[in-house]
């Protein structure tokens, strides 16, 4: 049995710090947002630029950005 891997699509996951929590000022509000259906051949630099653009929209600090790569595993005949 031989398994092949086919690129499917990627997801950009971003975590933002929106500042102090109004209910508990000792804690920060962290929010996670995802942008799905990213082409697997998109450059990391483009994804970083996209994350920085969302940072401006959310008026929060980008804590981290993750590229989650989705692949399809297929059994093949040799």
Residue, then its C-alpha position, 0 to 999 in steps of 0.5 A: x500500500x502506498x499513500x499519496x498526499x494531495x494539497x487541498x487548501x490552507x487556513x490562516x489562523x490569527x490571534x489578536x490582543x484587543x487590550x484589557x478586558x472591561x470586566x477584569x482589567x488584569x486580563x487581556x482580551x484575546x480573539x482568534x480569527x480564521x481565514x479559510x480556503x487559502x490556496x496551498x501555493x500562496x506565499x507566506x509573505x502574502x499571508x503575513x500581509x493579510x494578517x497585518x491587514x486584519x490587525x488594522x481592521x480589528x484595531x488590535x495587536x497581532x499576537x501570532x499567525x498560523x498557517x494550517x495546511x490541509x492535505x488529502x491522503x489517498x491510497x494509490x496503486x503502484 
